[in-house]
Amino acid sequence: MIFPDEYKYVGVTHISPDDAHDEPIYFLSRYIIVEQGTDIGKEYSIYRVEHTGEDLLRKATKAELIASGEQIFKYDELLNLKDRRLLIETASELCKEGVNTIIFTGLDRHVTFVHDPDLSKIIDIEIVDVVPPEPSWLSLVVRKLESSGIFGDLSIRFKENTKDLRQFEGEKTVFPCSSSGLKGKCLDSDIVTEDGSLLVGCEISRKLFESRFPGLKYDFINICPFRSDIYTPQGPFITRCCLSERSGLATINGIRGAVVHWGASEFQVAKTIRELVQSMRKEKGEGQ
């Protein structure tokens, strides 16, 4: 796949490099889109270019044809050129019947292109969390950040991996916190006096239960993402934990991911996801 890192590296001209050996090239240009013809029937060619010099305009030394003619389709809808996942997915849908390159125009009228789109370059990240409340807090934050465009350059796609704790509701069930609205008892607001409770929580919940109600016999379901009895990540993930010292990059059951604290801010969530993706791409020998 060829997908310029920035649209500033893409120039547009009406002159083919084959017909303009002495024409200078702007110093940022790494690719040139040649547009020829009329509004009724325009044709496009795309070249990878090399140049020498120190000035703003430089002498072209090489022009390599990437695609031309019917291999290229110009997409008419204006898109956010910083949303790389969107452009890769859109190009993949449009590349058929001999078309291998899609030219996109941005909301600011700049242009870029995707040649031989490769969906494997998109990283899927699971949002591992529990509900209720619904949507889960982490899903709500991640989706809000995603809609802002802050992850546009990362070529990532999110999917939920949430477990519904309502399956454990009951008179003898004890949950960590009453703010969830779950039906049962809660450690922060109720008193347990008899054996036979089912505690649904993490190791911190377990310690609190045993501190508040010493000697009582109970069953325990661990929902901590590091030791969960009910779910595990199936791929790269972002999750949360009540222990701040676990925040950062992490591995659960051999799967790479990242952890934020339950009280993390939107900035911390975004920062942690970026660190995860950059780490994964570095391991693969890919650019940022």
FENDA-V788378 format. One record per pair of residues at least 24 apart in sequence whose ideal C-beta (glycine too) atoms are under 6 Angstrom apart, sorted by the first residue. I is the first residue (numbers start at 0). J is the second residue. Records with the same first field share a line. If there is no record, write none. Layout:
I: J + J
This chain:
0: 115 + 116 + 117
1: 114
2: 113
3: 30 + 111
6: 80 + 109 + 111
9: 111
16: 46 + 62
23: 56
24: 48 + 50 + 57 + 59
26: 55 + 57
43: 71
65: 114
66: 100 + 114
69: 97
70: 99 + 100
71: 100
72: 98 + 101
73: 102
74: 101 + 103
77: 104 + 106
78: 103
80: 105 + 111
81: 151
82: 151
83: 154
84: 121 + 154 + 156
86: 113
87: 116
90: 116
91: 116 + 118
120: 154
121: 154 + 156
122: 155
123: 156 + 234
124: 155 + 157 + 235 + 237
125: 158 + 160 + 232 + 234 + 236
126: 157 + 159 + 237
127: 160 + 224 + 232 + 236 + 238
128: 161
129: 162 + 164 + 222
130: 161 + 163
131: 179 + 180
135: 161
137: 239
140: 265 + 268
144: 269
149: 269
153: 276
155: 276
162: 229 + 230
167: 199
171: 195 + 196 + 197
172: 197
173: 198
174: 199
175: 200 + 204
203: 241
232: 256
237: 272
